[in-house]
Amino acid sequence: MRKKLFRKRATLLALFLGVVMTSIAQTTFTINKLNYQVNEDGTSVTVTGHIDGYEATGELEIPASVNYNEKDYTVTAVGQSAFMYCFYLSKLTLPNTITTIGEGAFSYCQSFKGDLVIPNSVKEVGYNAFSGCSGFDGQLIIGSSVESLGDYAFSGCAGLTGTLNLPANVTSIGSNTFGYNGFDAIVVDPDNSVYDSREQCNAIIETNTNTLITGCKNSIIPEGTTDIGYCAFRGILNLTAVELPQSLVTIGENAFALCYDLTGDLTIPDLVTTIGPSAFYGCEKLTGTLTLGESVSYIGDWAFKKCSGFTGAVSRATTPPEIGNEFGYYTAFESFGCQILIIPDGCTDAYMNSNLHDELGLCGFSTFIEESDNVVEEFTEFAVGKYNYRVNKDDVSVTVISHVDGYEASGEINIPETVNYEGKDYTVTSIGSYAFMYNSSFTTLTLPSTIVTIGDGAFGGCNGFTGDLLIPDAVTTIGYGAFSYCSGFNGKLTIGRSVAFIGDQAFANCNGFTSAVSRATVPPTLDDSYGEPLTFNDFGCSTVTVPSGSASAYQASAWYDPTGQKGFKEFVESGDISSIGGTFAANRNNGSIYDVSGKRIYVDGNHLPAGLKPGIYFIKTESQDGTKIKKITVK
């Protein structure tokens, strides 16, 4: 009985599956190279693609209806990704029967030309439907029945120009729907209950929230606007100026990113509290002053990254804004145009301890100047030979500020003691901050005897330098990171007699040096901005020769590090031995000489060798008085 019942059920199941499979097989068909699928109503179809796929060419005209197996079907939808990446289709005509254009339906069909007309029958344009259709070179005409426009629906259609008219029935617009647009004007139907283009602003504003969600190159942001939405102006070309209203509170993510034609100053109003990630990313033609309003409390990652044209920056906020660090470090001002930020009086400590501060000025500001100290000065700059100079306040000396070839410079750096400009001689007294930074093509460095100051990062990262480095006796100050990561130096570092201050990390990671000498009788002060001096962190040697009688002072100073990793663990006075030769004392024998690595290089019971190479050595002798070890310097 059970076996018969099982067979009966199996037969019924097979018949059912056969009907279903037949039904499915009958739902798709191809007519005139276009593929269709019958919709659930049984009377309409969705066009799902072209029989040639990505290789389809020519004009694409979707019919209002098709006949299949002697039955007429109305074409009511374009399916998801139906014609995506069909690069060679040249013109698009849509029938006035479709109600839905699916996600990605025509995205990246880059060869479409002319107008893009969304028929009056359409109610929904899906996500990415026409994104990247950069070939359209006419107008975008949106049908009167459209209710919803998806995220990125027309993003990247930069060739669409003229006036965008937003119909009254549109009640939902997604994110970045019109990104990278080329519109000349934007008008919202006055009967639209959700959006408006108040005061002929040439923008779409969400009425209830006062959020501007889409702008164009001729937009004027009206007072009363409180938010600039996500990607509202992203990538819009020929947008040359923007004036932000005093009512503004939030500037959204990517709001003005990649607006390459924005120029001049940029003032963030005082009510703005938040500047979103990448808000002005890549706006490299903003060439004036950036002013941050007094209420700015948060600046997102990349907000002003690659805004390399700014020549000045001001913050009115007494409390430094928080900086986003989604990428693990603070990138809001990476590759920004200037390294000095003008701040309110009395706020220097707060800003120095904030994430806006970056000693090297690569991802923030290296210097903060309070408003009362911000005196505008004019400098004379000129080029002579291979270097650019700036005249100092005394009008008789100059600072070297860069190489005329910038990062393309190479070869020897031999800075002169004096230069003549327009018939007047100037003494070279300073190397400016970051003057030659990060150039790995330099080979040797010679500093003039007239130099007094070497600025922050002056030669930082110039790892092509080799040989010795002599800091002249006139130098008093060596700035932060001045020679950091100059790992190519492989000789002797000599620090001049007058050096009184050496900035943090000035010689950090200069691990190629084989010896070091300081001629200063008083140990120069080492900066400890990071809690401990890192001036000689990972330096090439752990022993330094100092003037006679000063070893104990150096030993008691920040120069000393018992590990030799962040400073020196041995101090040898230059008067110990100035040359070697002659004999040991008569009561000594078994004399041996070792180099700094501990390798024994000479054994003689009674005599020292004549002609040892310059360097530091250890002499070990044994006698009736016991074993003694003495450190010597050979010059």
Backbone hydrogen bonds, N-H to C=O, Kabsch-Sander energy under -0.5 kcal/mol:
donor,donor_aa,acceptor,acceptor_aa,energy
5,L,1,M,-2.3
6,F,2,R,-2.5
7,R,3,K,-2.2
8,K,4,K,-2.2
9,R,5,L,-2.3
10,A,6,F,-2.5
11,T,7,R,-2.2
12,L,8,K,-2.1
13,L,9,R,-2.6
14,A,10,A,-2.3
15,L,11,T,-2.2
16,F,12,L,-2.3
17,L,13,L,-2.8
18,G,14,A,-2.1
19,V,15,L,-1.9
20,V,16,F,-2.5
21,M,17,L,-3.0
22,T,18,G,-2.2
23,S,19,V,-2.5
24,I,20,V,-2.8
25,A,21,M,-2.5
26,Q,22,T,-1.4
27,T,24,I,-1.6
28,T,25,A,-0.6
29,F,36,Y,-1.7
31,I,34,L,-2.4
34,L,31,I,-1.9
35,N,49,G,-2.9
36,Y,29,F,-3.1
37,Q,46,T,-1.9
38,V,27,T,-3.6
39,N,44,S,-3.1
42,G,39,N,-1.7
45,V,74,T,-2.7
46,T,37,Q,-2.6
47,V,77,A,-2.5
48,T,35,N,-2.6
48,T,46,T,-0.5
49,G,35,N,-0.9
50,H,82,A,-0.5
51,I,33,K,-3.2
53,G,50,H,-1.9
55,E,52,D,-1.9
56,A,53,G,-1.7
58,G,88,Y,-1.0
60,L,91,K,-3.6
61,E,59,E,-0.6
62,I,60,L,-0.6
62,I,93,T,-2.3
66,V,73,Y,-2.4
68,Y,66,V,-0.5
68,Y,71,K,-2.9
71,K,68,Y,-1.1
73,Y,66,V,-3.3
74,T,43,T,-1.9
75,V,64,A,-2.6
76,T,45,V,-2.2
76,T,74,T,-0.8
77,A,45,V,-1.0
78,V,100,T,-2.1
79,G,47,V,-3.0
79,G,77,A,-0.5
81,S,103,E,-2.6
82,A,79,G,-1.8
83,F,105,A,-2.9
84,M,81,S,-0.7
85,Y,107,S,-2.5
86,C,83,F,-1.7
87,F,85,Y,-1.8
88,Y,56,A,-0.5
89,L,86,C,-1.3
90,S,58,G,-2.1
91,K,58,G,-0.6
93,T,60,L,-2.3
98,I,95,P,-1.0
99,T,76,T,-3.5
100,T,76,T,-1.4
101,I,124,E,-2.3
102,G,78,V,-2.9
102,G,100,T,-0.5
104,G,127,Y,-2.4
105,A,102,G,-1.8
106,F,129,A,-2.8
107,S,104,G,-0.5
108,Y,131,S,-2.6
109,C,106,F,-1.6
110,Q,108,Y,-1.7
112,F,109,C,-1.3
113,K,90,S,-1.5
116,L,139,Q,-2.8
117,V,115,D,-0.6
118,I,116,L,-0.6
118,I,141,I,-3.4
122,V,119,P,-1.3
123,K,99,T,-3.0
124,E,99,T,-1.9
125,V,148,S,-2.5
126,G,101,I,-3.1
126,G,124,E,-0.5
128,N,151,D,-2.6
129,A,126,G,-1.9
130,F,153,A,-2.7
131,S,128,N,-0.7
132,G,155,S,-2.7
133,C,130,F,-1.7
134,S,132,G,-2.1
136,F,133,C,-0.9
137,D,114,G,-0.7
138,G,114,G,-1.6
141,I,116,L,-2.8
141,I,139,Q,-0.6
142,I,140,L,-0.6
143,G,118,I,-0.7
143,G,141,I,-0.5
146,V,143,G,-1.1
147,E,123,K,-2.9
148,S,123,K,-2.0
149,L,172,S,-2.7
150,G,125,V,-2.8
152,Y,175,S,-2.2
153,A,150,G,-1.8
154,F,177,T,-2.6
155,S,152,Y,-0.9
156,G,179,G,-2.9
157,C,154,F,-1.6
157,C,179,G,-0.5
158,A,156,G,-1.4
160,L,157,C,-1.7
161,T,138,G,-3.0
164,L,185,A,-2.7
165,N,140,L,-0.5
165,N,163,T,-0.7
166,L,164,L,-0.6
166,L,187,V,-2.8
170,V,167,P,-0.9
171,T,147,E,-2.3
171,T,169,N,-0.6
172,S,147,E,-1.4
174,G,149,L,-2.3
176,N,230,Y,-0.7
177,T,174,G,-0.8
179,G,176,N,-1.2
180,Y,234,R,-2.3
181,N,178,F,-0.9
182,G,157,C,-0.5
182,G,160,L,-1.0
184,D,162,G,-2.9
185,A,162,G,-1.6
187,V,164,L,-2.9
189,D,166,L,-2.8
192,N,189,D,-2.4
193,S,168,A,-0.6
196,D,205,I,-2.1
200,Q,197,S,-0.9
201,C,197,S,-0.6
201,C,198,R,-1.3
204,I,214,T,-2.7
205,I,196,D,-2.7
205,I,203,A,-0.6
206,E,211,T,-3.2
207,T,194,V,-2.3
207,T,205,I,-0.7
210,N,206,E,-1.7
211,T,206,E,-1.0
212,L,210,N,-0.6
212,L,227,D,-2.8
213,I,204,I,-2.4
213,I,211,T,-0.7
214,T,204,I,-1.3
215,G,232,A,-2.2
217,K,183,F,-0.9
219,S,216,C,-1.8
220,I,201,C,-2.2
225,T,222,P,-1.6
226,T,210,N,-2.1
227,D,210,N,-1.5
228,I,250,T,-2.1
229,G,212,L,-3.2
229,G,227,D,-0.6
231,C,253,E,-2.0
232,A,229,G,-1.9
233,F,255,A,-2.6
235,G,257,A,-2.8
236,I,233,F,-1.9
237,L,235,G,-0.6
239,L,236,I,-0.8
240,T,238,N,-1.0
244,L,242,V,-0.5
248,L,245,P,-1.5
249,V,226,T,-3.1
250,T,226,T,-2.1
251,I,274,T,-2.4
252,G,228,I,-2.7
252,G,250,T,-0.6
254,N,277,P,-2.1
255,A,252,G,-1.8
256,F,279,A,-2.9
257,A,254,N,-0.6
258,L,281,Y,-3.4
259,C,256,F,-1.4
260,Y,258,L,-1.7
262,L,259,C,-1.7
263,T,240,T,-2.4
264,G,285,K,-0.7
266,L,289,T,-2.3
268,I,266,L,-0.5
268,I,291,T,-3.4
272,V,269,P,-1.1
273,T,249,V,-2.7
274,T,249,V,-1.4
275,I,298,Y,-2.2
276,G,251,I,-3.3
276,G,274,T,-0.5
278,S,301,D,-2.2
279,A,276,G,-1.7
280,F,303,A,-2.6
281,Y,278,S,-1.0
282,G,305,K,-2.8
283,C,280,F,-1.9
284,E,282,G,-2.3
286,L,283,C,-1.3
287,T,285,K,-1.1
288,G,264,G,-1.9
290,L,312,G,-2.2
291,T,266,L,-2.7
291,T,289,T,-0.5
292,L,290,L,-0.5
292,L,314,V,-3.1
295,S,270,D,-0.6
296,V,293,G,-1.1
297,S,273,T,-2.5
298,Y,273,T,-1.7
299,I,322,E,-2.5
300,G,275,I,-2.9
303,A,300,G,-1.9
304,F,332,A,-2.5
305,K,302,W,-1.0
306,K,334,E,-2.2
307,C,304,F,-1.6
308,S,306,K,-1.5
310,F,307,C,-0.9
311,T,288,G,-2.5
312,G,288,G,-1.3
314,V,290,L,-3.0
315,S,342,I,-3.0
316,R,292,L,-2.7
322,E,297,S,-2.9
324,G,299,I,-2.5
327,F,329,Y,-0.5
328,G,325,N,-2.0
331,T,324,G,-0.6
331,T,329,Y,-0.8
333,F,363,C,-0.7
334,E,331,T,-1.8
335,S,362,L,-2.0
336,F,333,F,-1.3
337,G,307,C,-1.5
341,L,367,T,-2.4
342,I,313,A,-2.5
343,I,369,I,-2.3
347,C,344,P,-1.4
351,Y,347,C,-2.3
352,M,348,T,-2.9
353,N,349,D,-1.7
354,S,351,Y,-1.4
357,H,354,S,-1.2
358,D,365,F,-2.0
361,G,358,D,-1.7
365,F,356,L,-3.3
366,S,339,Q,-1.2
367,T,339,Q,-2.0
369,I,341,L,-2.0
371,E,343,I,-1.9
373,D,370,E,-1.8
374,N,370,E,-0.5
374,N,371,E,-1.4
375,V,373,D,-1.7
376,V,374,N,-0.6
381,E,379,F,-0.6
382,F,389,Y,-2.1
384,V,387,Y,-2.1
387,Y,384,V,-1.7
388,N,402,S,-2.9
389,Y,382,F,-3.5
390,R,399,T,-2.1
391,V,380,T,-2.9
392,N,397,S,-2.7
395,D,392,N,-1.9
398,V,427,T,-2.6
399,T,390,R,-2.5
400,V,430,S,-2.7
401,I,388,N,-2.6
401,I,399,T,-0.5
402,S,388,N,-1.1
403,H,435,A,-0.6
404,V,386,K,-2.6
406,G,403,H,-2.0
408,E,405,D,-2.0
409,A,406,G,-1.6
411,G,441,S,-2.1
413,I,444,T,-2.8
414,N,412,E,-0.6
415,I,446,T,-1.8
419,V,426,Y,-2.3
421,Y,419,V,-0.5
421,Y,424,K,-2.8
424,K,421,Y,-1.6
426,Y,419,V,-3.1
427,T,396,V,-2.2
428,V,417,E,-2.9
429,T,398,V,-2.2
429,T,427,T,-0.8
430,S,398,V,-1.2
431,I,453,T,-2.2
432,G,400,V,-3.4
432,G,430,S,-0.5
434,Y,456,D,-2.3
435,A,432,G,-1.7
436,F,458,A,-2.7
438,Y,460,G,-3.3
439,N,436,F,-0.8
440,S,438,Y,-0.6
442,F,439,N,-0.6
443,T,411,G,-2.1
446,T,413,I,-2.8
451,I,448,P,-1.4
452,V,429,T,-3.6
453,T,429,T,-1.8
454,I,477,T,-2.3
455,G,431,I,-3.0
455,G,453,T,-0.5
457,G,480,Y,-3.0
458,A,455,G,-1.8
459,F,482,A,-2.7
460,G,457,G,-0.6
461,G,484,S,-3.6
462,C,459,F,-2.0
463,N,461,G,-1.9
465,F,462,C,-1.2
466,T,443,T,-2.5
469,L,492,K,-2.6
471,I,469,L,-0.6
471,I,494,T,-3.3
475,V,472,P,-1.3
476,T,452,V,-3.0
477,T,452,V,-1.6
478,I,501,F,-2.2
479,G,454,I,-3.2
481,G,504,D,-1.9
482,A,479,G,-1.8
483,F,506,A,-2.5
484,S,481,G,-0.7
485,Y,508,A,-2.8
486,C,483,F,-1.6
487,S,485,Y,-1.6
489,F,486,C,-1.0
490,N,467,G,-0.5
491,G,467,G,-1.8
493,L,515,S,-2.2
494,T,469,L,-2.7
494,T,492,K,-0.5
495,I,517,V,-2.9
496,G,494,T,-0.5
498,S,473,D,-0.9
499,V,496,G,-1.0
500,A,476,T,-2.8
501,F,476,T,-1.8
502,I,525,T,-2.8
503,G,478,I,-3.4
506,A,503,G,-1.8
507,F,535,T,-2.2
508,A,505,Q,-0.8
509,N,537,N,-3.3
510,C,507,F,-1.5
511,N,509,N,-1.4
513,F,510,C,-0.9
514,T,491,G,-2.6
515,S,491,G,-1.2
516,A,543,T,-0.5
517,V,493,L,-2.8
518,S,545,T,-2.9
519,R,495,I,-2.9
525,T,500,A,-2.9
527,D,502,I,-2.3
527,D,525,T,-0.5
531,G,528,D,-2.2
534,L,527,D,-0.5
536,F,566,K,-0.7
537,N,534,L,-1.6
538,D,565,Q,-3.0
539,F,536,F,-1.3
540,G,510,C,-1.5
544,V,570,E,-2.1
545,T,516,A,-2.6
546,V,572,V,-2.6
550,S,547,P,-2.0
554,Y,550,S,-2.2
555,Q,551,A,-2.7
556,A,552,S,-1.7
557,S,554,Y,-1.4
560,Y,557,S,-1.6
561,D,568,F,-2.2
564,G,561,D,-1.3
568,F,559,W,-3.0
569,K,542,S,-2.1
570,E,542,S,-1.7
572,V,544,V,-2.1
574,S,546,V,-2.8
576,D,573,E,-2.1
584,F,606,N,-2.3
588,R,585,A,-2.1
589,N,622,E,-1.7
591,G,604,D,-1.0
592,S,620,K,-2.4
593,I,602,Y,-2.3
594,Y,618,F,-2.7
595,D,599,K,-2.3
596,V,616,I,-0.5
598,G,595,D,-2.1
601,I,593,I,-2.8
602,Y,593,I,-1.2
604,D,591,G,-2.4
608,L,582,G,-1.5
615,G,634,V,-1.8
617,Y,632,I,-2.3
618,F,594,Y,-2.5
619,I,630,K,-3.3
620,K,592,S,-2.8
620,K,618,F,-0.6
621,T,619,I,-0.5
621,T,628,K,-2.7
622,E,589,N,-1.7
623,S,626,G,-1.2
624,Q,587,N,-0.6
626,G,623,S,-1.8
628,K,621,T,-2.6
630,K,619,I,-2.2
632,I,617,Y,-2.7
634,V,615,G,-3.3
635,K,578,S,-0.7
635,K,633,T,-0.6
